[in-house]
Amino acid sequence: MKSKKVLIVDDNALNRRVFEHIIGQVYIFDIAENGKAAIEKLKSNQFDLVLMDIQMPVMDGISALEIIKRDQIASCPIIAISAYADQNDREYFLSTGFDDFISKPIKPKTFLETISNQIEKKAALPLIKEQDEIVDLELDTKILLQLLKYNSPENIKLVYDEFIEEAESLLSEIEPLIHTEKIKGIGDKLHIIKGNSGTLGAMKIFNSVKQFEKNIKNNIFDNTLKEYLTLVKLIASFKKHIKTIQAFNS
């Protein structure tokens, strides 16, 4: 019987859905879309752990943590979640008062182990950063199998469908920015696609958008249209590939 309750704080609906499907098998959960909403939830509800995204509108994760600690709103463990994976970033988040750190894209097994360690008040084992690998797969089956361990094929298929729908919507927003040369506005939209594609194992998309985002950040705009068109093709290809996955058609 579930007895522990987790508050998921993330502005990205797809991220929340993935977290819900994994966490919901083990814990009771509630959600908040930004730091301010999380504080209100914590004031009126008892939670055993908070998963706090860092980059959010209205109020970011670090600002929310400062208020929670300063005003003693909650005493439960608070875990930072961010697309940052650099060891220095992890150390920074821990130094601000977070109890632990989980990088995106998440790995379900490590994700649940970290939550469990904190809830049970055990000393969390240090997270070992896996060596970065260039993976060029339409879909990383290891990630798919991990997701399927924690929920039904129907629910996981829905998550992939929502990812594709959101990615297509973001691409439709990126195109006019390219044509009007408002290139720097593309970065935030690419960041969402990168995080979600990594979490779901859409590796060709992830690797492409990762480089695309890096070029935008470094003010390299020579191949922006080409990179955009490549991304359009990769997402269309992934959409077709998902329809062939046997686990979703059995």
The 8 nearest C-alpha neighbors of each residue, nearest first, counted from 0:
[[1, 2, 25, 26, 3, 27, 24, 23],
 [2, 0, 26, 3, 27, 25, 4, 24],
 [1, 3, 0, 4, 26, 27, 25, 47],
 [4, 2, 26, 47, 27, 1, 5, 46],
 [3, 5, 27, 46, 28, 47, 26, 2],
 [4, 6, 28, 48, 49, 46, 47, 27],
 [5, 7, 49, 29, 30, 28, 50, 8],
 [6, 8, 30, 50, 29, 49, 31, 5],
 [9, 7, 31, 51, 32, 30, 50, 52],
 [10, 8, 32, 52, 11, 33, 15, 7],
 [9, 11, 32, 33, 55, 12, 8, 56],
 [12, 10, 14, 9, 13, 15, 32, 191],
 [13, 11, 15, 14, 16, 10, 9, 32],
 [12, 14, 16, 15, 11, 17, 162, 161],
 [15, 13, 17, 11, 16, 12, 18, 195],
 [14, 16, 18, 12, 13, 17, 19, 9],
 [15, 17, 13, 19, 14, 18, 12, 20],
 [18, 16, 14, 20, 19, 15, 13, 21],
 [17, 19, 15, 21, 16, 20, 22, 14],
 [20, 18, 16, 22, 23, 17, 21, 15],
 [19, 21, 17, 23, 18, 22, 150, 16],
 [22, 20, 18, 149, 19, 23, 24, 17],
 [21, 23, 19, 24, 25, 26, 20, 18],
 [24, 22, 26, 19, 20, 25, 21, 27],
 [23, 25, 22, 21, 26, 149, 20, 150],
 [26, 24, 23, 22, 1, 27, 21, 3],
 [27, 25, 23, 1, 3, 22, 4, 28],
 [26, 28, 4, 3, 23, 5, 1, 2],
 [29, 27, 5, 4, 6, 26, 23, 30],
 [28, 30, 6, 7, 5, 31, 27, 4],
 [29, 31, 7, 6, 8, 32, 28, 15],
 [30, 32, 8, 37, 36, 33, 7, 9],
 [31, 33, 10, 9, 8, 36, 30, 34],
 [34, 32, 36, 35, 10, 31, 55, 58],
 [33, 35, 58, 37, 63, 36, 59, 60],
 [34, 36, 38, 37, 33, 58, 39, 63],
 [37, 35, 39, 38, 33, 34, 31, 40],
 [36, 38, 34, 40, 31, 35, 39, 41],
 [39, 37, 41, 35, 40, 36, 42, 34],
 [40, 38, 42, 36, 37, 41, 35, 43],
 [39, 41, 37, 38, 42, 43, 44, 36],
 [42, 40, 38, 44, 39, 43, 37, 73],
 [41, 43, 39, 40, 44, 72, 38, 73],
 [42, 44, 40, 41, 39, 45, 38, 72],
 [45, 43, 41, 40, 42, 46, 39, 73],
 [44, 46, 41, 47, 43, 4, 42, 73],
 [47, 45, 4, 48, 5, 44, 6, 75],
 [46, 48, 4, 75, 5, 3, 118, 45],
 [49, 47, 5, 76, 75, 46, 77, 6],
 [50, 48, 77, 6, 5, 51, 78, 7],
 [49, 51, 78, 7, 8, 77, 6, 79],
 [52, 50, 8, 79, 80, 60, 78, 49],
 [51, 53, 80, 9, 60, 81, 79, 8],
 [54, 52, 60, 59, 81, 80, 55, 51],
 [53, 55, 59, 52, 60, 56, 81, 10],
 [54, 56, 59, 33, 10, 58, 53, 57],
 [55, 57, 58, 59, 33, 54, 10, 34],
 [58, 56, 33, 55, 59, 35, 34, 36],
 [59, 57, 34, 56, 35, 33, 55, 62],
 [60, 58, 55, 54, 62, 34, 53, 61],
 [59, 61, 53, 63, 62, 52, 34, 51],
 [60, 62, 64, 63, 59, 65, 53, 95],
 [63, 61, 65, 64, 60, 59, 58, 66],
 [62, 64, 34, 60, 66, 61, 65, 67],
 [63, 65, 67, 61, 62, 66, 68, 60],
 [64, 66, 62, 68, 63, 67, 69, 61],
 [67, 65, 69, 63, 68, 64, 70, 62],
 [68, 66, 72, 64, 65, 70, 71, 69],
 [67, 69, 71, 65, 66, 70, 64, 72],
 [70, 68, 66, 71, 67, 65, 72, 64],
 [69, 71, 72, 67, 68, 66, 65, 73],
 [72, 70, 68, 69, 73, 67, 74, 66],
 [71, 73, 67, 70, 42, 41, 68, 74],
 [74, 72, 71, 75, 67, 41, 68, 42],
 [73, 75, 76, 71, 72, 68, 67, 77],
 [74, 76, 48, 47, 73, 77, 46, 49],
 [77, 75, 48, 98, 117, 49, 78, 74],
 [78, 76, 49, 98, 97, 48, 50, 75],
 [77, 79, 99, 50, 100, 98, 97, 51],
 [80, 78, 100, 51, 52, 97, 50, 101],
 [81, 79, 52, 101, 102, 51, 100, 53],
 [80, 82, 102, 83, 53, 103, 52, 79],
 [81, 83, 103, 102, 84, 194, 104, 80],
 [82, 84, 81, 85, 102, 88, 103, 89],
 [85, 83, 102, 82, 86, 88, 89, 103],
 [84, 86, 88, 87, 83, 89, 128, 90],
 [87, 85, 89, 88, 90, 84, 128, 91],
 [86, 88, 90, 89, 85, 91, 84, 92],
 [89, 87, 91, 85, 86, 90, 92, 83],
 [90, 88, 86, 92, 91, 87, 100, 93],
 [91, 89, 87, 93, 88, 92, 94, 86],
 [90, 92, 88, 94, 89, 93, 87, 95],
 [93, 91, 89, 95, 94, 90, 97, 88],
 [92, 94, 97, 90, 96, 95, 91, 98],
 [93, 95, 91, 92, 96, 90, 97, 89],
 [96, 94, 92, 93, 97, 91, 61, 65],
 [97, 95, 94, 93, 98, 92, 64, 65],
 [96, 98, 93, 77, 99, 78, 92, 95],
 [99, 97, 77, 78, 76, 93, 96, 100],
 [100, 98, 78, 97, 79, 93, 101, 77],
 [99, 101, 79, 78, 80, 89, 102, 98],
 [102, 100, 80, 79, 103, 81, 99, 105],
 [103, 101, 81, 82, 84, 80, 105, 104],
 [104, 102, 82, 105, 81, 194, 198, 101],
 [103, 105, 198, 197, 194, 102, 106, 82],
 [106, 104, 103, 198, 102, 107, 110, 101],
 [105, 107, 109, 108, 110, 104, 198, 142],
 [108, 106, 110, 109, 111, 105, 145, 146],
 [109, 107, 110, 111, 106, 112, 145, 113],
 [110, 108, 112, 106, 111, 107, 113, 105],
 [109, 111, 107, 108, 113, 112, 106, 105],
 [112, 110, 114, 108, 113, 109, 115, 107],
 [113, 111, 109, 115, 114, 110, 116, 108],
 [114, 112, 116, 110, 111, 115, 109, 117],
 [113, 115, 111, 117, 112, 116, 118, 110],
 [116, 114, 112, 118, 117, 113, 119, 111],
 [117, 115, 121, 113, 119, 123, 114, 118],
 [116, 118, 120, 114, 115, 119, 121, 113],
 [119, 117, 115, 120, 116, 114, 47, 48],
 [118, 120, 116, 117, 121, 115, 114, 122],
 [121, 119, 117, 118, 116, 122, 123, 115],
 [122, 120, 116, 119, 123, 117, 118, 115],
 [121, 123, 124, 120, 116, 117, 119, 125],
 [124, 122, 116, 121, 125, 117, 113, 99],
 [123, 125, 126, 122, 113, 116, 127, 121],
 [126, 124, 127, 123, 99, 122, 128, 113],
 [125, 127, 128, 124, 100, 101, 123, 109],
 [128, 126, 129, 125, 124, 130, 86, 109],
 [127, 129, 126, 130, 84, 86, 131, 85],
 [128, 130, 127, 131, 132, 126, 84, 85],
 [129, 131, 132, 128, 127, 133, 84, 85],
 [132, 130, 129, 133, 128, 134, 84, 85],
 [133, 131, 134, 130, 129, 135, 206, 202],
 [132, 134, 135, 131, 206, 202, 136, 203],
 [135, 133, 132, 136, 202, 203, 206, 139],
 [134, 136, 203, 202, 133, 137, 206, 138],
 [137, 135, 138, 202, 203, 134, 139, 201],
 [136, 138, 203, 201, 202, 237, 139, 135],
 [139, 137, 201, 136, 200, 140, 202, 143],
 [140, 138, 200, 141, 142, 136, 201, 143],
 [139, 141, 143, 142, 138, 144, 200, 145],
 [142, 140, 144, 143, 139, 145, 200, 146],
 [141, 143, 145, 140, 144, 139, 200, 146],
 [142, 144, 140, 146, 145, 141, 147, 139],
 [145, 143, 147, 141, 146, 142, 140, 148],
 [146, 144, 142, 148, 147, 143, 141, 107],
 [145, 147, 143, 148, 144, 149, 142, 150],
 [146, 148, 144, 150, 149, 145, 151, 143],
 [149, 147, 145, 146, 150, 144, 151, 143],
 [148, 150, 147, 21, 146, 24, 20, 145],
 [151, 149, 147, 148, 20, 154, 146, 152],
 [150, 152, 153, 154, 147, 155, 149, 148],
 [153, 151, 155, 154, 247, 156, 147, 246],
 [154, 152, 156, 151, 155, 157, 247, 150],
 [155, 153, 157, 151, 156, 152, 158, 150],
 [154, 156, 158, 152, 157, 153, 151, 159],
 [157, 155, 159, 153, 158, 154, 152, 160],
 [156, 158, 160, 154, 155, 159, 161, 153],
 [157, 159, 155, 161, 156, 160, 162, 154],
 [160, 158, 162, 156, 161, 157, 163, 155],
 [159, 161, 157, 163, 162, 158, 156, 164],
 [162, 160, 164, 158, 159, 163, 165, 157],
 [161, 163, 159, 165, 160, 164, 166, 158],
 [162, 164, 166, 160, 161, 165, 167, 159],
 [165, 163, 161, 167, 162, 166, 160, 168],
 [164, 166, 168, 162, 167, 163, 161, 169],
 [167, 165, 163, 169, 168, 164, 162, 192],
 [166, 168, 170, 164, 165, 169, 163, 171],
 [169, 167, 165, 171, 166, 170, 164, 172],
 [170, 168, 172, 166, 171, 167, 165, 188],
 [169, 171, 173, 167, 172, 168, 166, 174],
 [170, 172, 168, 169, 173, 174, 167, 175],
 [173, 171, 169, 170, 174, 175, 168, 176],
 [172, 174, 170, 176, 171, 175, 185, 169],
 [173, 175, 177, 176, 171, 172, 170, 178],
 [176, 174, 178, 177, 173, 179, 172, 171],
 [177, 175, 181, 179, 173, 174, 178, 180],
 [178, 176, 180, 174, 175, 179, 182, 181],
 [177, 179, 175, 180, 176, 174, 181, 224],
 [178, 180, 176, 177, 181, 175, 182, 174],
 [181, 179, 177, 182, 178, 176, 175, 183],
 [182, 180, 176, 179, 183, 184, 177, 185],
 [181, 183, 180, 184, 185, 177, 176, 215],
 [182, 184, 185, 181, 186, 215, 216, 218],
 [185, 183, 182, 186, 181, 187, 176, 188],
 [184, 186, 183, 188, 182, 187, 173, 189],
 [185, 187, 189, 188, 184, 212, 183, 190],
 [188, 186, 190, 189, 185, 191, 184, 212],
 [187, 189, 190, 191, 186, 185, 169, 192],
 [188, 190, 192, 186, 191, 187, 212, 193],
 [189, 191, 187, 193, 188, 192, 186, 194],
 [192, 190, 194, 188, 189, 193, 195, 187],
 [193, 191, 189, 195, 190, 194, 196, 166],
 [194, 192, 190, 205, 196, 191, 195, 208],
 [193, 195, 197, 191, 192, 196, 104, 190],
 [194, 196, 198, 192, 197, 193, 199, 191],
 [197, 195, 201, 199, 205, 193, 198, 194],
 [198, 196, 104, 200, 194, 195, 199, 205],
 [197, 199, 104, 195, 196, 105, 200, 194],
 [198, 200, 196, 197, 201, 195, 142, 143],
 [199, 201, 139, 197, 202, 138, 142, 198],
 [202, 200, 138, 196, 204, 199, 137, 203],
 [201, 203, 205, 136, 204, 200, 135, 137],
 [204, 202, 135, 206, 205, 137, 136, 201],
 [203, 205, 207, 202, 206, 201, 208, 233],
 [204, 206, 202, 193, 196, 208, 203, 207],
 [207, 205, 209, 203, 204, 208, 202, 210],
 [206, 208, 204, 209, 210, 205, 203, 211],
 [207, 209, 211, 205, 210, 206, 193, 212],
 [210, 208, 206, 212, 207, 211, 205, 193],
 [211, 209, 213, 208, 212, 207, 214, 206],
 [210, 212, 208, 214, 213, 209, 207, 226],
 [213, 211, 215, 209, 214, 210, 186, 208],
 [214, 212, 210, 216, 211, 215, 209, 217],
 [213, 215, 219, 217, 211, 212, 216, 218],
 [214, 216, 218, 212, 217, 213, 219, 186],
 [215, 217, 213, 214, 218, 212, 186, 219],
 [216, 218, 214, 215, 219, 213, 212, 220],
 [219, 217, 215, 216, 220, 214, 183, 213],
 [220, 218, 214, 217, 215, 221, 216, 222],
 [219, 221, 223, 222, 218, 215, 214, 182],
 [222, 220, 223, 219, 224, 225, 218, 214],
 [221, 223, 225, 220, 224, 226, 219, 227],
 [224, 222, 226, 220, 225, 221, 227, 177],
 [225, 223, 227, 226, 222, 228, 177, 221],
 [224, 226, 228, 222, 227, 223, 229, 230],
 [227, 225, 229, 223, 224, 228, 222, 230],
 [226, 228, 224, 230, 225, 229, 223, 231],
 [229, 227, 231, 225, 230, 226, 224, 232],
 [230, 228, 226, 232, 227, 231, 225, 233],
 [229, 231, 233, 227, 228, 232, 234, 226],
 [232, 230, 228, 234, 229, 233, 235, 227],
 [233, 231, 235, 229, 230, 234, 236, 228],
 [234, 232, 236, 230, 235, 231, 204, 237],
 [233, 235, 237, 236, 231, 232, 238, 230],
 [236, 234, 238, 232, 233, 237, 231, 239],
 [237, 235, 233, 239, 234, 238, 232, 240],
 [236, 238, 240, 234, 239, 235, 233, 241],
 [239, 237, 235, 236, 241, 240, 234, 163],
 [238, 240, 236, 237, 242, 241, 235, 243],
 [239, 241, 237, 243, 242, 238, 236, 244],
 [242, 240, 243, 244, 238, 239, 237, 159],
 [241, 243, 240, 239, 244, 238, 247, 248],
 [242, 244, 240, 241, 245, 239, 248, 247],
 [245, 243, 241, 246, 247, 242, 248, 240],
 [244, 246, 248, 247, 249, 243, 242, 241],
 [247, 245, 244, 248, 249, 152, 243, 147],
 [248, 246, 245, 244, 152, 249, 156, 153],
 [249, 247, 245, 246, 244, 243, 242, 152],
 [248, 246, 247, 245, 152, 244, 153, 243]]
